[in-house]
Amino acid sequence: MESLPRLDFFELHDLDGTPRVLRTLHTESILTIYRLTDAAREYSRPLELALRSGADHRIVDLCSGSGGPVPLIQRRLHSAGVHTQVTLTDLVPNVHAFERVARNRPPCCPVDHVPSPVDATDCRLEGTRTIYGAFHHFAPPLATRILQNAVDTRQPIVVVDTKRSWLYVLVFPFFLMLAVLLAAPFQRNPLPRYLLRLALTYVVPVLPFMMFFDSVVSFLRMYGRAELRRMVDALRDTSTFTWTIGVQRGFTGAQYLIGIPRP
Ligand SMILES: C[S@@+](CC[C@H](N)C(=O)[O-])C[C@H]1O[C@@H](n2cnc3c(N)ncnc32)[C@H](O)[C@@H]1O
């Protein structure tokens, strides 16, 4: 797997100059893809493993984007008899999207959010931290700071991303771009944003291109298991945590890192 070297290149939706509305449309597309696929089933397993191993059932989701997969995962966990309380956070919180996710939740699956910026590298919130589909955005020094912050504040952490392999680099971006093209008319947005989405999908196809480009780059900069292990081994007081690194079987290639404070 790690014969494919990790390439730290930029993603378009991460650039400072990318208009906020474009970022929002992009992260909403990611959310739609989670909804259309069964990814939440595979993605729920590492979190379930962590919770069954003693991690706090209050979930602090970092880098939530437009909500990400955690609210979907929460419902799956509930069906499996694991109850959680979810708080969505982001450095640039999309409060409207968070409010939309929180609306109409069944009492079994409460979701709230932090409306102010929460930096994953310097978080003070208590609960099990989750980072879904975002850890690869951070270069090694920042990624290490996220893990070190969890250790320093003694909060469990669950990181889920995709494994780095040619298969994902060469195949998935086409599927993801196709999903953006097919799903645009069905995405629920206020009318002006809905029209903007259609224009940026079919007239000037910025959104499909952004999904293609960003997913190629994403899959090239995923961390491999050996890199995660080295990162964990280099943390201060790493032995005060139990670390588990693995890959979940299935089409998503979900790779995870679980850290739980030792009693
Ligand atoms: C790929 S996006 C969304 C990921 C989301 N979990 C999902 O699966 O849809 C990555 C998110 O990370 C956020 N982000 C970037 N740097 C961050 C930081 N230092 N702390 C918290 N969030 C950050 C961005 O604002 C963006 O919303």
The ligand as an SDF file (V2000), in Angstrom:
LIG
                    3D

 27 29  0  0  0  0  0  0  0  0999 V2000
  -13.2300   17.5380    3.6880 C   0  0  0  0  0  0  0  0  0  0  0  0
  -13.9150   18.7730    4.6660 S   0  0  0  0  0  0  0  0  0  0  0  0
  -15.2210   17.9910    5.5470 C   0  0  0  0  0  0  0  0  0  0  0  0
  -14.9620   16.7020    6.2430 C   0  0  0  0  0  0  0  0  0  0  0  0
  -16.2200   16.1460    6.8990 C   0  0  0  0  0  0  0  0  0  0  0  0
  -15.8570   15.4270    8.1010 N   0  0  0  0  0  0  0  0  0  0  0  0
  -16.9520   15.2290    5.9440 C   0  0  0  0  0  0  0  0  0  0  0  0
  -16.7150   14.0110    5.9920 O   0  0  0  0  0  0  0  0  0  0  0  0
  -17.7530   15.7120    5.1450 O   0  0  0  0  0  0  0  0  0  0  0  0
  -12.6960   19.1790    5.8690 C   0  0  0  0  0  0  0  0  0  0  0  0
  -13.1290   20.2070    6.8830 C   0  0  0  0  0  0  0  0  0  0  0  0
  -12.0430   20.4350    7.7810 O   0  0  0  0  0  0  0  0  0  0  0  0
  -12.1410   21.7660    8.2530 C   0  0  0  0  0  0  0  0  0  0  0  0
  -10.8510   22.1700    8.8570 N   0  0  0  0  0  0  0  0  0  0  0  0
   -9.7050   22.5110    8.2410 C   0  0  0  0  0  0  0  0  0  0  0  0
   -8.7380   22.8170    9.1560 N   0  0  0  0  0  0  0  0  0  0  0  0
   -9.2950   22.6450   10.3840 C   0  0  0  0  0  0  0  0  0  0  0  0
   -8.8210   22.7900   11.7220 C   0  0  0  0  0  0  0  0  0  0  0  0
   -7.5590   23.1650   12.0060 N   0  0  0  0  0  0  0  0  0  0  0  0
   -9.6740   22.5260   12.7340 N   0  0  0  0  0  0  0  0  0  0  0  0
  -10.9430   22.1450   12.4860 C   0  0  0  0  0  0  0  0  0  0  0  0
  -11.4620   21.9980   11.2320 N   0  0  0  0  0  0  0  0  0  0  0  0
  -10.6480   22.2440   10.1910 C   0  0  0  0  0  0  0  0  0  0  0  0
  -12.5230   22.5610    7.0070 C   0  0  0  0  0  0  0  0  0  0  0  0
  -13.1310   23.7900    7.3670 O   0  0  0  0  0  0  0  0  0  0  0  0
  -13.4950   21.5800    6.3280 C   0  0  0  0  0  0  0  0  0  0  0  0
  -14.8420   21.8620    6.6580 O   0  0  0  0  0  0  0  0  0  0  0  0
  1  2  1  0
  2  3  1  0
  2 10  1  0
  3  4  1  0
  4  5  1  0
  5  6  1  0
  5  7  1  0
  7  8  2  0
  7  9  1  0
 10 11  1  0
 11 12  1  0
 11 26  1  0
 12 13  1  0
 13 14  1  0
 13 24  1  0
 14 15  1  0
 14 23  1  0
 15 16  2  0
 16 17  1  0
 17 18  1  0
 17 23  2  0
 18 19  1  0
 18 20  2  0
 20 21  1  0
 21 22  2  0
 22 23  1  0
 24 25  1  0
 24 26  1  0
 26 27  1  0
M  CHG  2   2   1   9  -1
M  END
$$$$
